[in-house]
Amino acid sequence: MSFQYELQQTKKTTSIRSSCTIHRSLWYVLDYSTGSLVDQYKMLRIELEGYQKGLGDRATTIVVNKIDLVPENCLENECHSLAKLFPNFPVFPVSAEKRIGLERLLVHLRERHDQGN
């Protein structure tokens, strides 16, 4: 298992972007608090393609962190909306801080690992 981590600093903000490669799978970890998830995903794909052509074509899982920022009464609708943003990929809304959604994500990780993806 390898983990690619990038810290990008600007004058206004510091953002963390990461993707985890397990066998032949890519895990895009997107930050719910920083704006357009689709733009974050596209930026990471561009970076991966720049690193190695075709790398972004691997099996993909989308992890949306900081889902705890969504009001509880809106959480179910927001989860459906997130799945619609990325209809071709499994999407996992999680909160690493509050440990929301992690069990489901870990089950998926294990299944992918067992499949060799």
N, C-alpha and C positions, 0 to 999 in steps of 0.2 A: 504494500500500500504506500503510495506517495502522496504528499500534500503540497500543493503549490499555494503560496501565500504572498500577497503583495500589499504593501502599505503605501498609499499614495497621499501625499500631503500637498495642500494648496494653501494660499494665504487665509482662506475663509474656513475650510473644513479639512478634516482628516477622514478618509474613508478606507475601509478595509474590504477588499474583494478577494474571494478565494474560490477555488474549485478543487475538489478531491477526486483523484483518479484511482479507481479500484479495478484492477484487471483491465477490462476494456470499457469501463463505464466512466462517465463524467458526472460529477455532482456539482451543480451550480448553486452556490449559497448566496442568495440575494438578500439585501437588507430592506425590510419593509419601510423603515423610517426615512430612507434617503431619496424617495421619489420613484420614478418610473421603473418598475421591475422589468419591463420589456427592454428598456434602454440599457439597464444593467446587464441583462442577459446578452444583448447584442454586442455590447462592449467586451464582455468576457469571451464571446465567440471570436471576435476579431483578434483579440490578444492571443487566443489559442491557435488560430490559423497562422498568425505571425510567428508563433513559436515552432509549430510543426504543421505543415499542410495536411488537411484531412483529419486532424485531431478532433475538431469540433463535430465530426460526423459520427462519433461513437455513441453508444447507448447513453441516454441522458436522463437525469433525475433533477428536478427543480426543488430546492429547499428554500423556503421563504422564512427568514428569521425575524424575530421581534413581533410576532403575531399578537403578543400580549398587549400591544398598543391599540388594537381594535377593541372597541367597547363590546362587552360580553353579549349584549343583546343583538349585535350585528355580526358576530363571529361566523355563524353558519352561512349567512349570505355572502360574506367576504371570502370564505373558503371556496364557495362555488364560483365566485368571480375569478379567483386566482386560478382555478382549474381551467376556466374558459380562456384565460390569457395564454395558457400553454397547453392547448388541447392534445398535442401529440406526445406529451411527457407526463409521467407521474409527478404530482405536485404535493409537497409536504409543508404545510404551514406549521412552524414550530416557534417556541420561545426557549432559547437555550437558558436564559436567566431563570425563568419560572418553570422550566422543565415541562412545557406543554408540547404535546405531539411527538415527543422523542421516542416513545415505545413503538409507535407505528413506523416511524422512520427507521429505527434499528431493525425491525422485522424485515422491512424492504431491503435494507443494506445486506442483511444476512441472506435473503433469498437471491439477490443479485450475485453475491459472493459465491453461493453454492452453485449457481448457474454458470459461473465462470465469466460473468460480465462485470 
